[in-house]
Amino acid sequence: MQQNPNYPPNPNFVNQDPQSPQGNPSNQTFINSSPGNNMPQNNTPESNGGFKIAQLVWFVVGFINVLLTLRIVFLLFSARSSGFTGFLYNITSPFTLPFVGIFPVPGQVDTFFDTAALVAIIIYSLIAWGIVTLINIISNNQRSS
C-alpha cells in the first residue's frame, strides 16, 4: 500500500514491500508518536541522579515543615513542654532560631502564634524550591551536552 502523493510523506508510516511474503496491507507498521509520548527515555544512572536528589530535598524540607507546623499548633493551644511536645520544641528550635525576633511576641502569654516557625516554613520551602530548580537546570544541561 502506497502513500497518497497529494500529502507529504508520513515518517510514521513504514511501507512493506508488496513482493515480500510479509508485504500484505494487514502487516503495515505504524510508529507511536503521540504528543504525550515525547518524554526522553534515558534511564541511565546519571539522568536519575538529579531527580532523586530533588526528591530527597523535598522530603527533608517537607519533614521539617511538618515538625514546624506541629510546633505552631502546640504553642497555639498552650501545650506543655513535657514528653513529646518538649522533644518537638527541642528538635525544632534550631530551625526557628534564625527567625526569632522578626515579629514581636506577646509577653508572658500562655498561648501565642509562633511567627518564627511560620517564617521558617516559608523560607525553608523557598530555599528547597531554589535548590531543586538548580538541580533540574544542572541535570538538564548535563543531558543535553
C-alpha positions in Angstrom: 0.0 0.0 0.0 1.5 3.4 -1.0 1.0 6.8 0.5 -1.2 9.3 -1.2 1.0 11.6 -3.4 -1.2 14.6 -2.6 0.1 14.6 1.0 3.6 15.0 2.3 5.3 11.7 3.3 4.4 10.4 6.7 7.6 9.5 8.6 5.5 7.3 11.0 4.4 5.0 8.2 6.6 2.1 7.3 5.6 0.7 3.9 6.2 -3.0 3.4 7.4 -4.2 0.0 4.4 -5.9 -1.7 6.7 -8.5 -3.2 7.8 -9.8 0.2 5.8 -12.5 1.9 5.1 -10.1 4.8 4.0 -7.3 2.4 0.3 -7.5 2.8 -1.8 -4.5 3.8 -2.6 -6.0 7.2 1.1 -6.1 8.1 1.6 -2.3 8.0 3.5 -0.9 10.9 2.9 2.5 12.5 5.3 4.1 14.9 3.7 5.5 18.0 4.5 9.2 18.1 1.6 10.6 20.0 2.2 14.0 21.6 2.1 12.6 25.2 4.8 10.1 24.4 7.6 12.5 23.7 9.4 12.1 27.1 13.0 11.1 26.8 13.6 7.5 27.7 17.1 8.0 29.1 17.3 5.6 32.1 21.0 5.9 32.8 22.0 6.4 36.4 23.3 9.9 35.7 19.8 11.0 34.4 18.0 9.8 37.5 20.6 11.3 40.0 19.2 14.8 39.8 15.7 13.7 40.2 16.5 11.6 43.3 18.4 14.4 44.9 15.4 16.8 44.2 13.1 14.2 45.8 15.4 14.0 48.8 15.5 17.8 49.2 11.7 18.0 49.1 11.3 15.1 51.6 13.7 16.7 54.1 12.1 20.1 53.9 8.6 18.6 54.0 9.5 16.7 57.1 10.9 19.8 58.8 7.8 21.8 57.7 5.5 19.2 59.3 7.5 19.4 62.6 7.3 23.2 62.5 3.6 23.1 61.8 3.1 20.8 64.8 5.1 23.3 66.9 2.9 26.2 65.8 -0.3 24.2 66.7 1.0 23.0 70.1 2.1 26.5 71.0 -1.1 28.0 69.8 -3.0 25.7 72.1 -0.6 26.1 75.1 0.7 22.5 75.1 3.0 22.0 78.0 6.7 21.3 77.3 6.7 17.7 78.5 7.2 14.4 76.7 6.5 14.6 73.0 5.9 18.4 73.0 9.2 19.0 74.8 11.0 16.8 72.3 9.3 18.6 69.5 10.2 22.0 70.8 13.9 21.0 71.3 14.1 19.5 67.8 12.5 22.5 66.1 14.1 25.3 68.0 17.4 25.3 65.9 15.2 25.7 62.8 13.3 28.7 64.2 16.3 30.4 65.9 17.4 32.4 62.8 13.8 33.9 62.6 13.1 34.7 66.3 12.6 38.4 66.8 11.4 39.3 63.3 7.9 39.8 64.7 7.1 40.7 68.2 5.8 38.0 70.6 3.3 39.0 73.3 4.9 39.0 76.7 4.2 36.1 79.2 1.1 34.8 77.5 0.5 31.0 77.6 -1.0 30.9 74.1 0.7 32.5 71.2 1.2 32.1 67.5 4.8 31.2 66.7 5.6 33.5 63.9 9.2 32.4 63.8 8.1 28.9 62.9 5.8 30.2 60.2 8.6 32.3 58.7 10.9 29.3 58.9 8.4 27.1 56.9 8.2 29.8 54.2 11.9 30.4 54.0 12.9 26.7 54.0 10.3 25.9 51.4 11.7 28.7 49.2 15.3 27.5 49.7 14.2 24.0 48.8 12.4 25.2 45.7 15.6 27.1 44.7 17.8 24.1 45.3 15.5 21.7 43.3 15.3 24.3 40.4 19.1 24.5 40.4 19.4 20.7 40.4 16.9 20.5 37.5 18.8 23.1 35.5 22.1 21.4 36.1 20.8 17.9 35.3 19.1 19.2 32.1 22.3 20.8 30.9 24.3 17.6 31.5 21.8 15.6 29.5 21.8 17.9 26.5 25.6 18.0 26.2 
